[in-house]
Amino acid sequence: MRADAARQVGGGGLVVLALASWLVPGAGHLWLGRRTKGIILLVALTTMFGIGLALHGRLFPFEASQPLVLLAAIADAAMGAPYAIAWAFNLGEGQPAALTYEYANAFLIAAGLLNMLTVLDVYDTVLGRK
Amino acid sequence: MTSHFLLLLLFSFFVALVFAVLMRNEPRDQVRFGAMVFGAFVLSAVVIGWLMYPFSL
């Protein structure tokens, strides 16, 4: 698997692969031929992100003056393309008064962080660490 | 959906699913590991929830 993965990606392809994996959850695994894993990750992470938006969660702004908000914003943005789409359509404004607001934020933030974990998994797979 | 417990189950399910897929390769191992993570999430949340009664802020 190590040699196959390294051959598929090639020299400078690792950065492109990591970027693709970040932009589209599960894309890295699909690229490496791990279809089942890739499809499960794609469905699970985008569903989590969608649930977070549907439950009135907030996509936090990048405010350096508020470190916790900044960290939450980074975690949100780690979701890649779904985050960009939600941001472009003004989704994720958040309703703090909603009963589900905190849970929704947990879904949004966790989805982004898990997507970062998938990027690291792809990276490790290509380098033969897994 | 406003039930916190159902949301907890849903959240735990998805996180356990992703962990299992990333950290195990064989389907049987994935199911076992995913079930363990899911159970740990739910159990720890219930235990911590009960502890927050006597030690609330």
N, CA and C atoms of all chains as a GROMACS GRO file, in nm:
protein
  561
    1MET      N    1   0.083  -0.121   0.000
    1MET     CA    2   0.000   0.000   0.000
    1MET      C    3   0.087   0.126   0.000
    2ARG      N    4   0.200   0.118   0.075
    2ARG     CA    5   0.286   0.236   0.083
    2ARG      C    6   0.341   0.273  -0.054
    3ALA      N    7   0.396   0.174  -0.124
    3ALA     CA    8   0.453   0.202  -0.255
    3ALA      C    9   0.345   0.247  -0.352
    4ASP      N   10   0.230   0.181  -0.347
    4ASP     CA   11   0.120   0.219  -0.436
    4ASP      C   12   0.078   0.363  -0.413
    5ALA      N   13   0.059   0.398  -0.286
    5ALA     CA   14   0.014   0.534  -0.253
    5ALA      C   15   0.116   0.637  -0.296
    6ALA      N   16   0.243   0.609  -0.268
    6ALA     CA   17   0.348   0.704  -0.305
    6ALA      C   18   0.356   0.720  -0.456
    7ARG      N   19   0.341   0.607  -0.528
    7ARG     CA   20   0.346   0.613  -0.674
    7ARG      C   21   0.229   0.692  -0.732
    8GLN      N   22   0.111   0.671  -0.673
    8GLN     CA   23  -0.007   0.740  -0.722
    8GLN      C   24   0.006   0.891  -0.707
    9VAL      N   25   0.063   0.932  -0.595
    9VAL     CA   26   0.068   1.076  -0.566
    9VAL      C   27   0.182   1.143  -0.640
   10GLY      N   28   0.298   1.079  -0.645
   10GLY     CA   29   0.412   1.139  -0.711
   10GLY      C   30   0.482   1.240  -0.624
   11GLY      N   31   0.578   1.314  -0.684
   11GLY     CA   32   0.663   1.405  -0.606
   11GLY      C   33   0.588   1.516  -0.536
   12GLY      N   34   0.545   1.617  -0.613
   12GLY     CA   35   0.482   1.733  -0.551
   12GLY      C   36   0.332   1.717  -0.530
   13GLY      N   37   0.285   1.598  -0.558
   13GLY     CA   38   0.140   1.576  -0.550
   13GLY      C   39   0.086   1.569  -0.410
   14LEU      N   40   0.176   1.552  -0.314
   14LEU     CA   41   0.128   1.537  -0.177
   14LEU      C   42   0.056   1.661  -0.128
   15VAL      N   43   0.108   1.778  -0.166
   15VAL     CA   44   0.044   1.903  -0.124
   15VAL      C   45  -0.093   1.916  -0.190
   16VAL      N   46  -0.098   1.882  -0.319
   16VAL     CA   47  -0.227   1.887  -0.391
   16VAL      C   48  -0.326   1.790  -0.330
   17LEU      N   49  -0.276   1.672  -0.295
   17LEU     CA   50  -0.362   1.571  -0.234
   17LEU      C   51  -0.416   1.619  -0.100
   18ALA      N   52  -0.329   1.681  -0.020
   18ALA     CA   53  -0.372   1.732   0.111
   18ALA      C   54  -0.475   1.843   0.094
   19LEU      N   55  -0.451   1.930  -0.006
   19LEU     CA   56  -0.546   2.039  -0.031
   19LEU      C   57  -0.681   1.985  -0.077
   20ALA      N   58  -0.677   1.885  -0.165
   20ALA     CA   59  -0.802   1.824  -0.213
   20ALA      C   60  -0.876   1.758  -0.098
   21SER      N   61  -0.799   1.694  -0.011
   21SER     CA   62  -0.859   1.626   0.104
   21SER      C   63  -0.922   1.726   0.200
   22TRP      N   64  -0.861   1.842   0.209
   22TRP     CA   65  -0.918   1.949   0.294
   22TRP      C   66  -1.044   2.008   0.231
   23LEU      N   67  -1.035   2.035   0.100
   23LEU     CA   68  -1.148   2.101   0.032
   23LEU      C   69  -1.271   2.013   0.027
   24VAL      N   70  -1.252   1.888  -0.007
   24VAL     CA   71  -1.364   1.794  -0.016
   24VAL      C   72  -1.338   1.680   0.081
   25PRO      N   73  -1.412   1.674   0.191
   25PRO     CA   74  -1.389   1.568   0.290
   25PRO      C   75  -1.395   1.429   0.225
   26GLY      N   76  -1.290   1.351   0.251
   26GLY     CA   77  -1.286   1.215   0.196
   26GLY      C   78  -1.222   1.206   0.058
   27ALA      N   79  -1.194   1.320  -0.005
   27ALA     CA   80  -1.140   1.318  -0.141
   27ALA      C   81  -1.002   1.252  -0.145
   28GLY      N   82  -0.924   1.275  -0.043
   28GLY     CA   83  -0.790   1.215  -0.038
   28GLY      C   84  -0.796   1.064  -0.037
   29HIS      N   85  -0.887   1.010   0.042
   29HIS     CA   86  -0.901   0.865   0.048
   29HIS      C   87  -0.953   0.811  -0.085
   30LEU      N   88  -1.046   0.883  -0.146
   30LEU     CA   89  -1.097   0.840  -0.277
   30LEU      C   90  -0.984   0.840  -0.380
   31TRP      N   91  -0.901   0.942  -0.375
   31TRP     CA   92  -0.788   0.955  -0.467
   31TRP      C   93  -0.692   0.836  -0.452
   32LEU      N   94  -0.673   0.793  -0.328
   32LEU     CA   95  -0.582   0.682  -0.303
   32LEU      C   96  -0.646   0.546  -0.327
   33GLY      N   97  -0.769   0.548  -0.372
   33GLY     CA   98  -0.836   0.421  -0.403
   33GLY      C   99  -0.909   0.359  -0.286
   34ARG      N  100  -0.915   0.428  -0.175
   34ARG     CA  101  -0.987   0.376  -0.058
   34ARG      C  102  -1.130   0.428  -0.063
   35ARG      N  103  -1.205   0.368  -0.152
   35ARG     CA  104  -1.338   0.423  -0.185
   35ARG      C  105  -1.434   0.419  -0.068
   36THR      N  106  -1.440   0.306   0.000
   36THR     CA  107  -1.537   0.294   0.109
   36THR      C  108  -1.509   0.397   0.217
   37LYS      N  109  -1.381   0.408   0.255
   37LYS     CA  110  -1.344   0.506   0.357
   37LYS      C  111  -1.378   0.647   0.310
   38GLY      N  112  -1.343   0.676   0.186
   38GLY     CA  113  -1.366   0.810   0.134
   38GLY      C  114  -1.514   0.846   0.132
   39ILE      N  115  -1.597   0.753   0.089
   39ILE     CA  116  -1.741   0.781   0.081
   39ILE      C  117  -1.800   0.798   0.221
   40ILE      N  118  -1.758   0.712   0.314
   40ILE     CA  119  -1.808   0.724   0.452
   40ILE      C  120  -1.768   0.859   0.511
   41LEU      N  121  -1.642   0.898   0.489
   41LEU     CA  122  -1.596   1.026   0.543
   41LEU      C  123  -1.670   1.143   0.480
   42LEU      N  124  -1.689   1.135   0.348
   42LEU     CA  125  -1.761   1.242   0.279
   42LEU      C  126  -1.902   1.258   0.334
   43VAL      N  127  -1.973   1.147   0.344
   43VAL     CA  128  -2.112   1.152   0.391
   43VAL      C  129  -2.119   1.195   0.538
   44ALA      N  130  -2.035   1.134   0.621
   44ALA     CA  131  -2.042   1.160   0.765
   44ALA      C  132  -2.007   1.306   0.797
   45LEU      N  133  -1.899   1.356   0.739
   45LEU     CA  134  -1.854   1.491   0.774
   45LEU      C  135  -1.947   1.599   0.717
   46THR      N  136  -1.991   1.581   0.592
   46THR     CA  137  -2.083   1.682   0.538
   46THR      C  138  -2.219   1.677   0.610
   47THR      N  139  -2.260   1.558   0.652
   47THR     CA  140  -2.386   1.548   0.727
   47THR      C  141  -2.372   1.619   0.862
   48MET      N  142  -2.260   1.596   0.929
   48MET     CA  143  -2.238   1.666   1.056
   48MET      C  144  -2.242   1.817   1.038
   49PHE      N  145  -2.175   1.863   0.933
   49PHE     CA  146  -2.172   2.007   0.906
   49PHE      C  147  -2.312   2.059   0.876
   50GLY      N  148  -2.386   1.982   0.796
   50GLY     CA  149  -2.524   2.021   0.763
   50GLY      C  150  -2.614   2.024   0.885
   51ILE      N  151  -2.598   1.926   0.972
   51ILE     CA  152  -2.677   1.925   1.096
   51ILE      C  153  -2.645   2.049   1.179
   52GLY      N  154  -2.518   2.082   1.187
   52GLY     CA  155  -2.478   2.201   1.263
   52GLY      C  156  -2.544   2.327   1.210
   53LEU      N  157  -2.549   2.340   1.079
   53LEU     CA  158  -2.614   2.458   1.020
   53LEU      C  159  -2.765   2.454   1.043
   54ALA      N  160  -2.823   2.335   1.027
   54ALA     CA  161  -2.969   2.322   1.042
   54ALA      C  162  -3.014   2.350   1.185
   55LEU      N  163  -2.926   2.325   1.280
   55LEU     CA  164  -2.962   2.347   1.421
   55LEU      C  165  -2.927   2.489   1.468
   56HIS      N  166  -2.906   2.578   1.372
   56HIS     CA  167  -2.882   2.721   1.401
   56HIS      C  168  -2.745   2.748   1.461
   57GLY      N  169  -2.647   2.672   1.417
   57GLY     CA  170  -2.511   2.698   1.462
   57GLY      C  171  -2.451   2.819   1.392
   58ARG      N  172  -2.339   2.863   1.445
   58ARG     CA  173  -2.276   2.984   1.392
   58ARG      C  174  -2.140   2.950   1.332
   59LEU      N  175  -2.113   3.007   1.214
   59LEU     CA  176  -1.978   3.001   1.159
   59LEU      C  177  -1.904   3.123   1.212
   60PHE      N  178  -1.813   3.099   1.303
   60PHE     CA  179  -1.751   3.209   1.377
   60PHE      C  180  -1.659   3.293   1.288
   61PRO      N  181  -1.654   3.423   1.314
   61PRO     CA  182  -1.568   3.512   1.235
   61PRO      C  183  -1.422   3.504   1.284
   62PHE      N  184  -1.332   3.544   1.198
   62PHE     CA  185  -1.189   3.545   1.235
   62PHE      C  186  -1.159   3.675   1.310
   63GLU      N  187  -1.172   3.669   1.440
   63GLU     CA  188  -1.146   3.787   1.524
   63GLU      C  189  -1.028   3.758   1.615
   64ALA      N  190  -0.916   3.822   1.582
   64ALA     CA  191  -0.794   3.798   1.660
   64ALA      C  192  -0.807   3.849   1.803
   65SER      N  193  -0.898   3.943   1.826
   65SER     CA  194  -0.913   3.999   1.961
   65SER      C  195  -0.980   3.900   2.055
   66GLN      N  196  -1.046   3.800   2.000
   66GLN     CA  197  -1.112   3.699   2.084
   66GLN      C  198  -1.054   3.561   2.048
   67PRO      N  199  -0.955   3.518   2.124
   67PRO     CA  200  -0.882   3.394   2.086
   67PRO      C  201  -0.972   3.272   2.072
   68LEU      N  202  -1.070   3.256   2.160
   68LEU     CA  203  -1.155   3.136   2.150
   68LEU      C  204  -1.242   3.141   2.024
   69VAL      N  205  -1.290   3.260   1.992
   69VAL     CA  206  -1.369   3.276   1.868
   69VAL      C  207  -1.281   3.248   1.746
   70LEU      N  208  -1.156   3.295   1.754
   70LEU     CA  209  -1.062   3.271   1.643
   70LEU      C  210  -1.037   3.122   1.624
   71LEU      N  211  -1.018   3.050   1.736
   71LEU     CA  212  -0.996   2.906   1.727
   71LEU      C  213  -1.118   2.834   1.668
   72ALA      N  214  -1.236   2.878   1.710
   72ALA     CA  215  -1.359   2.818   1.656
   72ALA      C  216  -1.371   2.848   1.506
   73ALA      N  217  -1.331   2.967   1.466
   73ALA     CA  218  -1.337   3.003   1.324
   73ALA      C  219  -1.243   2.916   1.242
   74ILE      N  220  -1.124   2.892   1.297
   74ILE     CA  221  -1.027   2.806   1.227
   74ILE      C  222  -1.083   2.664   1.214
   75ALA      N  223  -1.144   2.615   1.321
   75ALA     CA  224  -1.203   2.481   1.317
   75ALA      C  225  -1.316   2.475   1.215
   76ASP      N  226  -1.398   2.579   1.210
   76ASP     CA  227  -1.506   2.583   1.110
   76ASP      C  228  -1.449   2.580   0.968
   77ALA      N  229  -1.347   2.664   0.945
   77ALA     CA  230  -1.290   2.675   0.810
   77ALA      C  231  -1.218   2.546   0.768
   78ALA      N  232  -1.181   2.465   0.865
   78ALA     CA  233  -1.114   2.338   0.834
   78ALA      C  234  -1.205   2.244   0.757
   79MET      N  235  -1.331   2.278   0.745
   79MET     CA  236  -1.426   2.193   0.673
   79MET      C  237  -1.410   2.205   0.521
   80GLY      N  238  -1.342   2.310   0.474
   80GLY     CA  239  -1.314   2.322   0.331
   80GLY      C  240  -1.428   2.377   0.250
   81ALA      N  241  -1.461   2.311   0.140
   81ALA     CA  242  -1.562   2.362   0.046
   81ALA      C  243  -1.700   2.381   0.110
   82PRO      N  244  -1.748   2.286   0.190
   82PRO     CA  245  -1.880   2.309   0.253
   82PRO      C  246  -1.884   2.438   0.334
   83TYR      N  247  -1.773   2.469   0.400
   83TYR     CA  248  -1.765   2.594   0.476
   83TYR      C  249  -1.776   2.714   0.381
   84ALA      N  250  -1.701   2.708   0.271
   84ALA     CA  251  -1.703   2.819   0.175
   84ALA      C  252  -1.842   2.838   0.117
   85ILE      N  253  -1.910   2.729   0.086
   85ILE     CA  254  -2.045   2.738   0.031
   85ILE      C  255  -2.141   2.798   0.134
   86ALA      N  256  -2.132   2.750   0.257
   86ALA     CA  257  -2.220   2.802   0.362
   86ALA      C  258  -2.194   2.950   0.386
   87TRP      N  259  -2.066   2.987   0.382
   87TRP     CA  260  -2.030   3.128   0.403
   87TRP      C  261  -2.081   3.214   0.289
   88ALA      N  262  -2.069   3.162   0.165
   88ALA     CA  263  -2.113   3.239   0.048
   88ALA      C  264  -2.264   3.262   0.048
   89PHE      N  265  -2.337   3.167   0.102
   89PHE     CA  266  -2.483   3.180   0.105
   89PHE      C  267  -2.535   3.235   0.238
   90ASN      N  268  -2.444   3.289   0.316
   90ASN     CA  269  -2.482   3.350   0.444
   90ASN      C  270  -2.551   3.253   0.540
   91LEU      N  271  -2.517   3.127   0.527
   91LEU     CA  272  -2.567   3.031   0.624
   91LEU      C  273  -2.476   3.039   0.747
   92GLY      N  274  -2.521   2.986   0.856
   92GLY     CA  275  -2.435   2.986   0.973
   92GLY      C  276  -2.426   3.119   1.043
   93GLU      N  277  -2.530   3.197   1.036
   93GLU     CA  278  -2.530   3.323   1.111
   93GLU      C  279  -2.545   3.294   1.260
   94GLY      N  280  -2.614   3.185   1.292
   94GLY     CA  281  -2.626   3.144   1.432
   94GLY      C  282  -2.739   3.214   1.505
   95GLN      N  283  -2.809   3.137   1.586
   95GLN     CA  284  -2.915   3.194   1.672
   95GLN      C  285  -2.885   3.153   1.816
   96PRO      N  286  -2.815   3.237   1.891
   96PRO     CA  287  -2.777   3.202   2.028
   96PRO      C  288  -2.897   3.169   2.117
   97ALA      N  289  -3.014   3.220   2.083
   97ALA     CA  290  -3.132   3.193   2.166
   97ALA      C  291  -3.190   3.054   2.140
   98ALA      N  292  -3.148   2.991   2.031
   98ALA     CA  293  -3.203   2.859   1.998
   98ALA      C  294  -3.155   2.754   2.100
   99LEU      N  295  -3.243   2.659   2.131
   99LEU     CA  296  -3.208   2.554   2.228
   99LEU      C  297  -3.090   2.470   2.180
  100THR      N  298  -3.077   2.460   2.050
  100THR     CA  299  -2.976   2.370   1.994
  100THR      C  300  -2.846   2.443   1.956
  101TYR      N  301  -2.835   2.569   1.992
  101TYR     CA  302  -2.721   2.651   1.946
  101TYR      C  303  -2.587   2.590   1.984
  102GLU      N  304  -2.571   2.552   2.111
  102GLU     CA  305  -2.441   2.500   2.156
  102GLU      C  306  -2.409   2.367   2.089
  103TYR      N  307  -2.510   2.282   2.080
  103TYR     CA  308  -2.488   2.154   2.013
  103TYR      C  309  -2.452   2.176   1.866
  104ALA      N  310  -2.521   2.269   1.804
  104ALA     CA  311  -2.495   2.297   1.663
  104ALA      C  312  -2.351   2.340   1.643
  105ASN      N  313  -2.301   2.425   1.732
  105ASN     CA  314  -2.161   2.467   1.721
  105ASN      C  315  -2.067   2.349   1.743
  106ALA      N  316  -2.104   2.260   1.833
  106ALA     CA  317  -2.021   2.140   1.854
  106ALA      C  318  -2.015   2.057   1.725
  107PHE      N  319  -2.127   2.044   1.657
  107PHE     CA  320  -2.129   1.971   1.530
  107PHE      C  321  -2.039   2.039   1.426
  108LEU      N  322  -2.052   2.171   1.413
  108LEU     CA  323  -1.975   2.245   1.312
  108LEU      C  324  -1.825   2.236   1.340
  109ILE      N  325  -1.789   2.260   1.464
  109ILE     CA  326  -1.647   2.261   1.500
  109ILE      C  327  -1.587   2.121   1.490
  110ALA      N  328  -1.660   2.022   1.540
  110ALA     CA  329  -1.609   1.885   1.535
  110ALA      C  330  -1.595   1.837   1.391
  111ALA      N  331  -1.688   1.875   1.305
  111ALA     CA  332  -1.678   1.834   1.164
  111ALA      C  333  -1.549   1.887   1.102
  112GLY      N  334  -1.517   2.013   1.129
  112GLY     CA  335  -1.394   2.071   1.075
  112GLY      C  336  -1.270   2.004   1.130
  113LEU      N  337  -1.269   1.980   1.260
  113LEU     CA  338  -1.152   1.917   1.322
  113LEU      C  339  -1.134   1.773   1.272
  114LEU      N  340  -1.244   1.703   1.256
  114LEU     CA  341  -1.234   1.566   1.204
  114LEU      C  342  -1.184   1.567   1.059
  115ASN      N  343  -1.221   1.671   0.985
  115ASN     CA  344  -1.171   1.681   0.847
  115ASN      C  345  -1.020   1.702   0.848
  116MET      N  346  -0.969   1.778   0.944
  116MET     CA  347  -0.824   1.793   0.955
  116MET      C  348  -0.759   1.659   0.987
  117LEU      N  349  -0.828   1.580   1.066
  117LEU     CA  350  -0.777   1.446   1.099
  117LEU      C  351  -0.770   1.358   0.974
  118THR      N  352  -0.868   1.374   0.886
  118THR     CA  353  -0.864   1.295   0.762
  118THR      C  354  -0.748   1.339   0.672
  119VAL      N  355  -0.719   1.469   0.672
  119VAL     CA  356  -0.605   1.518   0.594
  119VAL      C  357  -0.476   1.456   0.648
  120LEU      N  358  -0.461   1.454   0.780
  120LEU     CA  359  -0.342   1.395   0.840
  120LEU      C  360  -0.335   1.245   0.811
  121ASP      N  361  -0.449   1.180   0.808
  121ASP     CA  362  -0.453   1.037   0.778
  121ASP      C  363  -0.404   1.010   0.636
  122VAL      N  364  -0.450   1.093   0.543
  122VAL     CA  365  -0.404   1.079   0.404
  122VAL      C  366  -0.254   1.102   0.395
  123TYR      N  367  -0.207   1.205   0.463
  123TYR     CA  368  -0.064   1.239   0.463
  123TYR      C  369   0.018   1.122   0.517
  124ASP      N  370  -0.024   1.067   0.629
  124ASP     CA  371   0.047   0.955   0.690
  124ASP      C  372   0.043   0.831   0.600
  125THR      N  373  -0.069   0.811   0.535
  125THR     CA  374  -0.082   0.695   0.446
  125THR      C  375   0.017   0.704   0.330
  126VAL      N  376   0.025   0.821   0.271
  126VAL     CA  377   0.117   0.838   0.158
  126VAL      C  378   0.262   0.823   0.202
  127LEU      N  379   0.293   0.873   0.320
  127LEU     CA  380   0.432   0.863   0.368
  127LEU      C  381   0.465   0.725   0.424
  128GLY      N  382   0.364   0.637   0.427
  128GLY     CA  383   0.389   0.502   0.473
  128GLY      C  384   0.391   0.485   0.623
  129ARG      N  385   0.338   0.581   0.694
  129ARG     CA  386   0.336   0.571   0.839
  129ARG      C  387   0.218   0.488   0.889
  130LYS      N  388   0.126   0.457   0.800
  130LYS     CA  389   0.010   0.377   0.841
  130LYS      C  390   0.001   0.250   0.757
  131MET      N  391  -3.538   1.911   1.597
  131MET     CA  392  -3.496   1.819   1.704
  131MET      C  393  -3.433   1.899   1.818
  132THR      N  394  -3.491   1.893   1.934
  132THR     CA  395  -3.438   1.971   2.047
  132THR      C  396  -3.398   1.883   2.165
  133SER      N  397  -3.410   1.751   2.150
  133SER     CA  398  -3.370   1.663   2.259
  133SER      C  399  -3.218   1.658   2.269
  134HIS      N  400  -3.168   1.700   2.384
  134HIS     CA  401  -3.022   1.701   2.401
  134HIS      C  402  -2.966   1.560   2.398
  135PHE      N  403  -3.042   1.464   2.452
  135PHE     CA  404  -2.992   1.327   2.453
  135PHE      C  405  -2.983   1.270   2.312
  136LEU      N  406  -3.085   1.297   2.231
  136LEU     CA  407  -3.080   1.248   2.093
  136LEU      C  408  -2.965   1.314   2.016
  137LEU      N  409  -2.945   1.442   2.042
  137LEU     CA  410  -2.834   1.511   1.976
  137LEU      C  411  -2.700   1.453   2.022
  138LEU      N  412  -2.694   1.418   2.149
  138LEU     CA  413  -2.573   1.355   2.202
  138LEU      C  414  -2.547   1.222   2.131
  139LEU      N  415  -2.653   1.143   2.114
  139LEU     CA  416  -2.639   1.014   2.045
  139LEU      C  417  -2.594   1.034   1.900
  140LEU      N  418  -2.655   1.133   1.836
  140LEU     CA  419  -2.622   1.162   1.696
  140LEU      C  420  -2.476   1.206   1.682
  141PHE      N  421  -2.435   1.297   1.767
  141PHE     CA  422  -2.297   1.347   1.765
  141PHE      C  423  -2.200   1.233   1.791
  142SER      N  424  -2.229   1.154   1.892
  142SER     CA  425  -2.141   1.042   1.927
  142SER      C  426  -2.132   0.942   1.813
  143PHE      N  427  -2.244   0.918   1.748
  143PHE     CA  428  -2.244   0.823   1.636
  143PHE      C  429  -2.149   0.870   1.525
  144PHE      N  430  -2.162   0.994   1.484
  144PHE     CA  431  -2.081   1.043   1.372
  144PHE      C  432  -1.932   1.048   1.408
  145VAL      N  433  -1.902   1.095   1.529
  145VAL     CA  434  -1.761   1.103   1.568
  145VAL      C  435  -1.702   0.962   1.580
  146ALA      N  436  -1.778   0.870   1.637
  146ALA     CA  437  -1.730   0.732   1.650
  146ALA      C  438  -1.711   0.669   1.513
  147LEU      N  439  -1.801   0.700   1.421
  147LEU     CA  440  -1.791   0.648   1.284
  147LEU      C  441  -1.661   0.694   1.218
  148VAL      N  442  -1.633   0.823   1.227
  148VAL     CA  443  -1.512   0.877   1.164
  148VAL      C  444  -1.387   0.821   1.231
  149PHE      N  445  -1.386   0.817   1.363
  149PHE     CA  446  -1.270   0.761   1.434
  149PHE      C  447  -1.246   0.616   1.391
  150ALA      N  448  -1.353   0.539   1.385
  150ALA     CA  449  -1.340   0.397   1.351
  150ALA      C  450  -1.285   0.380   1.209
  151VAL      N  451  -1.335   0.461   1.117
  151VAL     CA  452  -1.290   0.451   0.978
  151VAL      C  453  -1.143   0.491   0.964
  152LEU      N  454  -1.102   0.593   1.041
  152LEU     CA  455  -0.965   0.641   1.028
  152LEU      C  456  -0.864   0.554   1.102
  153MET      N  457  -0.906   0.497   1.215
  153MET     CA  458  -0.807   0.432   1.301
  153MET      C  459  -0.802   0.280   1.289
  154ARG      N  460  -0.896   0.222   1.218
  154ARG     CA  461  -0.892   0.077   1.197
  154ARG      C  462  -0.914   0.048   1.049
  155ASN      N  463  -0.858  -0.064   1.002
  155ASN     CA  464  -0.870  -0.097   0.860
  155ASN      C  465  -0.968  -0.210   0.832
  156GLU      N  466  -0.973  -0.307   0.920
  156GLU     CA  467  -1.062  -0.421   0.898
  156GLU      C  468  -1.204  -0.389   0.945
  157PRO      N  469  -1.304  -0.428   0.865
  157PRO     CA  470  -1.444  -0.395   0.901
  157PRO      C  471  -1.484  -0.440   1.042
  158ARG      N  472  -1.441  -0.561   1.079
  158ARG     CA  473  -1.478  -0.610   1.212
  158ARG      C  474  -1.414  -0.523   1.322
  159ASP      N  475  -1.288  -0.486   1.302
  159ASP     CA  476  -1.220  -0.398   1.399
  159ASP      C  477  -1.287  -0.261   1.404
  160GLN      N  478  -1.329  -0.214   1.286
  160GLN     CA  479  -1.394  -0.082   1.280
  160GLN      C  480  -1.524  -0.082   1.360
  161VAL      N  481  -1.603  -0.188   1.343
  161VAL     CA  482  -1.731  -0.197   1.415
  161VAL      C  483  -1.706  -0.202   1.566
  162ARG      N  484  -1.610  -0.285   1.606
  162ARG     CA  485  -1.580  -0.300   1.749
  162ARG      C  486  -1.529  -0.168   1.808
  163PHE      N  487  -1.434  -0.107   1.739
  163PHE     CA  488  -1.376   0.018   1.789
  163PHE      C  489  -1.480   0.130   1.789
  164GLY      N  490  -1.560   0.137   1.682
  164GLY     CA  491  -1.662   0.240   1.675
  164GLY      C  492  -1.765   0.226   1.786
  165ALA      N  493  -1.805   0.102   1.814
  165ALA     CA  494  -1.901   0.079   1.922
  165ALA      C  495  -1.842   0.119   2.056
  166MET      N  496  -1.713   0.090   2.074
  166MET     CA  497  -1.648   0.126   2.201
  166MET      C  498  -1.641   0.279   2.217
  167VAL      N  499  -1.604   0.348   2.112
  167VAL     CA  500  -1.595   0.495   2.118
  167VAL      C  501  -1.733   0.555   2.143
  168PHE      N  502  -1.833   0.502   2.071
  168PHE     CA  503  -1.970   0.551   2.089
  168PHE      C  504  -2.016   0.532   2.234
  169GLY      N  505  -1.994   0.412   2.285
  169GLY     CA  506  -2.034   0.384   2.423
  169GLY      C  507  -1.961   0.473   2.522
  170ALA      N  508  -1.832   0.495   2.498
  170ALA     CA  509  -1.754   0.578   2.589
  170ALA      C  510  -1.804   0.721   2.589
  171PHE      N  511  -1.839   0.770   2.470
  171PHE     CA  512  -1.894   0.906   2.460
  171PHE      C  513  -2.022   0.919   2.542
  172VAL      N  514  -2.114   0.828   2.518
  172VAL     CA  515  -2.245   0.836   2.582
  172VAL      C  516  -2.232   0.817   2.733
  173LEU      N  517  -2.157   0.716   2.772
  173LEU     CA  518  -2.142   0.687   2.916
  173LEU      C  519  -2.076   0.804   2.989
  174SER      N  520  -1.968   0.856   2.932
  174SER     CA  521  -1.899   0.966   3.000
  174SER      C  522  -1.988   1.090   3.008
  175ALA      N  523  -2.067   1.114   2.904
  175ALA     CA  524  -2.156   1.231   2.906
  175ALA      C  525  -2.262   1.216   3.016
  176VAL      N  526  -2.316   1.095   3.029
  176VAL     CA  527  -2.418   1.073   3.133
  176VAL      C  528  -2.356   1.086   3.272
  177VAL      N  529  -2.238   1.028   3.291
  177VAL     CA  530  -2.170   1.036   3.422
  177VAL      C  531  -2.138   1.181   3.457
  178ILE      N  532  -2.081   1.253   3.361
  178ILE     CA  533  -2.047   1.394   3.386
  178ILE      C  534  -2.173   1.476   3.411
  179GLY      N  535  -2.280   1.442   3.336
  179GLY     CA  536  -2.407   1.512   3.356
  179GLY      C  537  -2.460   1.496   3.498
  180TRP      N  538  -2.450   1.372   3.550
  180TRP     CA  539  -2.496   1.349   3.688
  180TRP      C  540  -2.405   1.418   3.790
  181LEU      N  541  -2.275   1.418   3.762
  181LEU     CA  542  -2.183   1.485   3.854
  181LEU      C  543  -2.208   1.635   3.861
  182MET      N  544  -2.266   1.689   3.756
  182MET     CA  545  -2.291   1.834   3.754
  182MET      C  546  -2.407   1.873   3.844
  183TYR      N  547  -2.486   1.774   3.889
  183TYR     CA  548  -2.593   1.806   3.985
  183TYR      C  549  -2.536   1.849   4.119
  184PRO      N  550  -2.456   1.764   4.185
  184PRO     CA  551  -2.403   1.805   4.316
  184PRO      C  552  -2.294   1.911   4.307
  185PHE      N  553  -2.224   1.915   4.194
  185PHE     CA  554  -2.111   2.009   4.182
  185PHE      C  555  -2.139   2.116   4.078
  186SER      N  556  -2.261   2.165   4.076
  186SER     CA  557  -2.294   2.266   3.975
  186SER      C  558  -2.228   2.399   4.010
  187LEU      N  559  -2.210   2.481   3.906
  187LEU     CA  560  -2.144   2.611   3.926
  187LEU      C  561  -2.239   2.712   3.987
   0.00000   0.00000   0.00000
